[in-house]
Amino acid sequence: MLSVAEARERILSHFQTTATESIPLVACANRVLAVDISAAYDLPLFDNSAMDGFAIRADEPSASSTTPSTTPSPSSSLRTRLNVVADIPAGSTPQVTLKPGEAARIMTGAQLPAGANAVIPVEDTDFHNREAGTAAPETVSFERKVKAGENVRPRGMDIHAGELVLKKGQALKPQDLGLLAMLGIANVQVYKKPRVALLSSGDELLEVDAPLESGKIRDSNSYTLASLIESANGEVLRLGVAKDTRESVEGLLQQAVREDVDFILTSAGVSVGAFDFVKEVIEANGSLNFWRVNMRPGKPLAFGKYLDKQFIGLPGNPVSAFVGFEIFVRPVLERLSGQLDGSRRKVRVRSEEEIESDGRESYLRAKIREENGILFAKLTGHQGSGNLLSLVQADALLIIPAGVKCVPAGQEVEALLL
């Protein structure tokens, strides 16, 4: 049997990044950039106010020094009073230049007028009428010293023109789309989504809404795997369930070949059972690179080619199919979609219990908690490959290396975060 690492590398060596396309920004969530993005101009575009308040000249004696409002005493307050000569809402272009002794009412995000270099928040002044539609006062006063640059967002504070802001190969997050919008990029060059033909196999499988029958189970893998494909930035062509006959299996595989898909993904039918026809049909109409991996769950994993389409065959047990997807199929989809950094992170955790293994590289369902900066992990119930609830309860897969049959409580192991 192949090691997990060797099997993954064999599979990945047969896949290359998809072609690129230009799509509207509104459709770019989670898509992978095919080009570097550099800023065409500074952001912010101009010095603007970070607060609702009054733009002032903080370096002028009239704003930085104070005059007593009453006869001075040890407890008396000192106050600066300025003439308000303009009212500047966001989106307008200031038409004034502030002179010594002058201020302008200004809204958050509005451009600072010439001559201003600071903003004092409205709540720090004697202007208390803040209802919508209220006119600016003729004068404004305040009792504290204001520093130059206070509450001002200067031009280029966030980004300078020419600066690299987003890198080729990264999946676009919601905040990335906001930045692209700020930069005026309406269409984005991204990698095309990989398309995957998905089918399950087995006479025992029923549709999710079909009445239960003796000896039958509902097809869960197609729902799990379709959702996993979409989470990895892929598109799914659902072909349904193949019966345990050569004709049924071959018919659905032929349908996949006729479609514009990047590869075929199946669950079940790749073991050595008398009714496991997927592996046989693949060998008869293409080639099989390998079909067993030294891991649990998920040993009967097949990889090959059906006619001109790459083929990955996952086991039929629900947990085995899930683990096989995460270890082998997700990396394929990330390569096809151009994503440079994998979406699953690995961390070191301490086992809260003794863990036994059979010597194969094992991926065990676990729940992680943090205490004093240390991550601890505990298995989520029975680890049988048909027990889906323990996977639902897990937020990580503990990776027990090949050759290790016992992990003592307290020992560190690697965990793949889900």
Residue, then its C-alpha position, 0 to 999 in steps of 0.5 A: m500500500l502507498s503512504v498517504a504522502e506518496a498517494r497525494e503527490r501521485i494524484l496532484s502530479h496529474f492536475q494543473t491550474t484551470a484557465t482564467e476568466s474575467i468576472p464581475l466583482v459581485a460574483c467574486a466571493n471565494r474565487v481565486l485571483a489569477v493576477d496580482i492587484s496593485a493600487a492605482y491611486d492612494l487610499p484615502l484619496f484625500d485628507n478626511s475627517a475620522m469624526d463628526g466635528f469641526a475642522i481647525r488649524a491646530d498649529e495656530p495660536s487661536a487653536s492651540s493656546t487658550t484665553p480665559s473665559t472668566t477671571p482666572s483662578p486655580s480651578s477656572s477653565l480655559r476656552t478657545r472660541l472660533n468662527v465657523v465659516a463653512d459646513i462640509p458634508a461627506g462627498s462635497t469639495p470644500q470651497v474655503t481655506l481656513k484662516p487663523g481663528e476659523a473652523a468648519r463643521i465637518m462630517t465623518g469621511a468629508q474632505l478637510p478644507a485647506g488650512a485645516n490639520a485637525v478635527i475636534p469631535v463635536e462632543d468635545t465642543d459647546f455645540h450640542n444640537r446634533e439632530a439631522g438638519t441642524a444648521a452649523p453654529e456661527t461660533v464654536s468653542f472648546e476647552r482642551k488643546v488639540k494636536a495637529g493630525e488629531n482625528v484626521r485620516p491623511r491621504g495614502m494612510d491605508i494604501h499608496a499608489g503602486e502598492l501590491v494589495l492582493k496576491k495572485g493565488q489567494a481566495l477572495k474574502p468579503q473584505d477583499l471585495g470591499l478593497l477591490a471596490m474602493l480601487g474601482i476594479a469592476n471586473v476581476q481576473v480569476y481562475k475558473k472553478p473546477r467542475v467535478a462529476l459526482l456519483s455514488s454507487g450501491d444497490e443499498l442506496l435510497e434517495v433522501d426522501a424515499p421511504l426506508e426499505s429493509g436492507k437499504i440506507r439513504d445516500s448521504n455521501s452525495y450530499t456531504l461530498a457535493s457540499l465539500i466540493e463547493s466549500a473548496n471552490g468547485e462546481v458539482l455535476r451530480l450524476g446520481v447513484a449507480k446500481d451494482t452492475r457494470e452497465s449502470v456504472e459505465g453509463l454514468l461514467q460515460q455521461a461524465v465524459r460527455e460533460d466538461v468536467d475536470f475529473i470524476l469523483t465517486s464513492a463506493g465500489v472501489s474495494v474488492g467486493a463481488f459487487d464493487f464494479v467501479k474499479e473494474v469498469i475503470e480498469a477496463n476503459g482506462s487505467l488505475n494508478f493505485w487503489r489502496v493507501n496505508m491509512r484509516p479510515g479510507k484504505p480503499l482509495a482509487f485513482g486513475k483515468y476513465l477514458d480521458k477523464q481523471f478519476i478519484g474513487l473514495p470509499g463508501n463509508p461516510v467518514s472514510a469518504f469525508v476523510g479521503f476528500e479532505i486528504f486527497v480531493r481538497p488539495v486537487l481542487e485547490r491546485l485546479s483553482g489556483q489557490l496557493d495556500g491550503s484552506r485547512r490549517k494544522v496545529r499541534v495539540r495534546s491528547e487528553e487520553e491514551i489513543e490506540s491505533d493499528g499502525r496505519e496513518s490514522y485520522l481520528r475525529a476529535k474536539i479541541r479546547e484551549e487552556n492557558g494557551i495550550l490546545f488539548a484534544k479529545l476523541t469524539g466517541h466511537q471511531g467507526s468509519g460509518n459513524l457520522l455523528s462523531l464527525v459532526q461533533a468534531d472540529a479536527l482530525l488527529i493525525i496519528p503517524a504510520g507505525v504508531k500504535c499508541v499515543p499516551a495521554g499528554q503527548e503532542v500530535e498534529a491535528l487538521l482543523l476542520 
